[in-house]
């Protein structure tokens, strides 16, 4: 429902729950598989709403940033990096509360920087979403376009992730069974979220998007401050 209404948030909401029952690799593969399959089946609701050509710098810089992000892990601890990311997302959310979205903000520098930062976070933390969410909510005044931009970007991100997982040998027959068991629930949630967006999107999209982004920032920040061992 969250993904269908806002265009983002599925992985960050679902992964912690999946991780309670599945190994980390299985949880990540399942999340990416569900994102890709649900995106492909609902493409007609968001495809071509925003042009693809301006998104090229986002994609190219994201690939470059992903490679750099893996190297970043050797220079800074994941917890420290996660803390700065979480605080940045909270600051960005507060800033967006006072800034009106406008296409005039959509410069080549901003697109390239967003793609690079998203890639860095993807390579270091497998969390590429927050920079892209801030970018969409800053540059797209129309909820339909903002939602479509995020869904298109995350569709390609899921494709790249699954190819990487397959090459690494992470995708197995068991992954397919998990996908078949969970997809009906995701499909129903997507239908409900899409219906809610059609009815309330123009009024509530930005409010719900900002609240969701704030929750993401708080989750990332708290995750960096609370040791994993203490949660056992």
Long-range contacts (C-beta under 8 A, 24 or more apart in sequence): 1-189, 1-190, 1-192, 1-193, 1-196, 2-193, 2-212, 3-35, 3-38, 3-151, 3-189, 3-190, 3-193, 4-42, 4-189, 4-190, 4-191, 4-192, 4-193, 4-194, 4-196, 4-197, 5-147, 5-193, 5-194, 5-196, 5-197, 5-201, 5-205, 5-208, 6-147, 6-150, 6-205, 6-208, 6-209, 6-212, 7-46, 7-136, 7-146, 7-147, 7-148, 7-149, 7-150, 7-151, 7-154, 8-129, 8-132, 8-133, 8-150, 8-154, 8-209, 8-212, 9-129, 9-212, 9-216, 10-34, 10-35, 10-38, 11-35, 11-129, 12-127, 12-129, 12-216, 12-219, 22-178, 25-165, 25-170, 26-174, 26-175, 26-178, 28-126, 28-161, 28-165, 28-170, 29-162, 29-165, 29-170, 29-171, 29-175, 30-175, 30-178, 30-179, 30-182, 32-158, 32-161, 32-162, 32-165, 33-158, 33-162, 33-175, 33-178, 33-179, 34-179, 34-182, 34-183, 34-186, 35-154, 35-155, 35-158, 36-155, 36-158, 36-159, 36-162, 37-179, 37-183, 38-183, 38-186, 38-187, 38-190, 39-151, 39-154, 39-155, 39-158, 40-155, 41-187, 42-151, 42-190, 42-194, 43-155, 45-194, 46-147, 46-148, 46-151, 46-152, 47-148, 47-152, 49-144, 49-145, 49-148, 49-149, 50-140, 50-145, 50-148, 50-149, 50-152, 52-152, 54-106, 54-111, 55-111, 55-149, 55-152, 55-153, 57-108, 57-111, 57-112, 57-115, 58-111, 58-112, 58-114, 58-115, 58-118, 58-132, 58-135, 58-153, 59-115, 59-153, 59-156, 60-115, 61-111, 61-112, 61-113, 61-114, 61-115, 61-116, 61-119, 62-115, 62-116, 62-118, 62-119, 62-122, 62-128, 62-157, 63-119, 63-160, 64-115, 64-116, 64-119, 65-115, 65-116, 65-117, 65-118, 65-119, 65-120, 65-121, 65-122, 65-123, 66-119, 66-120, 66-122, 66-123, 66-128, 67-119, 67-123, 68-116, 68-119, 68-120, 68-123, 69-119, 69-120, 69-121, 69-122, 69-123, 69-124, 69-125, 70-123, 70-124, 71-123, 72-120, 72-123, 72-124, 73-123, 73-124, 78-124, 78-125, 79-224, 80-224, 81-124, 81-125, 82-125, 82-220, 82-221, 82-223, 82-224, 83-221, 83-224, 83-225, 85-121, 85-125, 85-127, 85-130, 85-220, 86-217, 86-218, 86-219, 86-220, 86-221, 86-222, 86-223, 86-224, 87-217, 87-221, 88-130, 88-217, 89-130, 89-134, 89-213, 89-216, 89-217, 89-220, 89-221, 90-214, 90-217, 90-218, 90-221, 92-130, 92-134, 92-213, 92-217, 93-134, 93-210, 93-213, 93-214, 93-217, 96-134, 96-137, 96-138, 96-210, 96-213, 97-210, 99-138, 100-141, 101-137, 101-138, 101-139, 101-140, 101-141, 101-146, 101-206, 102-138, 102-139, 102-141, 103-139, 103-140, 103-141, 105-138, 105-139, 106-139, 110-135, 110-138, 110-139, 111-135, 122-157, 127-220, 128-157, 129-154, 129-216, 130-213, 130-216, 130-217, 130-220, 133-209, 133-213, 133-216, 134-213, 137-206, 137-209, 137-210, 137-213, 143-197, 143-201, 143-202, 143-205, 143-206, 144-201, 146-205, 146-209, 147-197, 147-201, 147-205
